[in-house]
Amino acid sequence: MPKLILMRHAKSGWGDPTLPDHDRPLNARGVTSASALGDWLRAQGHLPDQALVSSALRTQRTFAGLALDLEPERHARLYGAGSSVLLSSLRAARGKAVLLIAHNPGIGEFAERILSKMPGHQHFLDYPTGATLVAEVPDWPDLDFGQARVLDFVTPHDLKT
């Protein structure tokens, strides 16, 4: 079965109020968290062979911080996307393990809706920055809500970043 790795971008900076939301970078904590999440993915054997990443700067930098040996596919439609857009994007996926990095509230809602049973993690429903769900899913074209099975869930706080 294919594997879905669903990640919310790491903590972003609000230091420059003149920047458009799309162009906000990661803050120092976000940079550290992205690196720790990359280490965690490698340690757990959750390595993607395809990455779908929002076009926003903070998602791009989150992906870069993971230090994966993979070229991301940047998609403007993932910026601010809701559940239906995330689902249709994944239905077109072709990898055996697909990483999707996007934004709340859409990614948190999608994580909740895609699973057949939610994990017991106290912060799952919050889907904080850096939250990462790993789940088994049906073949991509057949993917629908309520079908994924949790394999793992972690937040940067769990990794002591």
Secondary structure, 3 states (H helix, E strand, C coil): CCEEEEEECCCECCCCCCCCHHHCCECHHHHHHHHHHHHHHHHHCCCCCEEEEECCHHHHHHHHHHCCCCCCEEEHHHCCCCHHHHHHHHHCCCCCEEEEEECCCHHHHHHHHHECCCCCCCCCCCCCCCCEEEEECCCHHHCCCCCEEEEEEECHHHHCC
